[in-house]
Amino acid sequence: MKLLTDLFTTDYGIMSISGIGFMLGMAAFFIWYFNHKMHEADGK
């Protein structure tokens, strides 16, 4: 439980969560973007 307490209450824990969330968001965006562009190229 100390791990979760440190993760959600300390500045470095919150920064870690936000960094991981940002990277996962970027990954989801790039997957969507590249798939969108590949399917757009197929139609032309």
ZIWOZI-V630827 format. One record per pair of residues at least 4 apart in sequence whose ideal C-beta (glycine too) atoms are under 7 Angstrom apart, sorted by the first residue. I is the first residue (numbers start at 0). J is the second residue. D is the distance in Angstrom with one decimal. If there is no record, write none. Layout:
i j d
I J D
I J D
This chain:
i j d
0 4 6.1
1 5 6.2
2 6 6.2
3 7 6.3
4 8 5.7
5 9 5.2
5 12 5.2
6 12 4.0
6 16 6.7
7 12 6.1
8 12 6.6
9 13 7.0
10 14 6.2
11 15 6.3
12 16 6.6
13 17 6.3
14 18 6.1
15 19 6.3
16 20 6.1
17 21 6.1
18 22 6.4
19 23 6.3
20 24 6.2
21 25 6.4
22 26 6.4
23 27 6.4
24 28 6.3
25 29 6.2
26 30 6.3
27 31 6.4
28 32 5.9
29 33 6.0
30 34 6.2
31 35 6.1
32 36 6.4
33 37 6.2
34 38 6.3
35 39 6.2
36 40 6.4
37 41 6.8
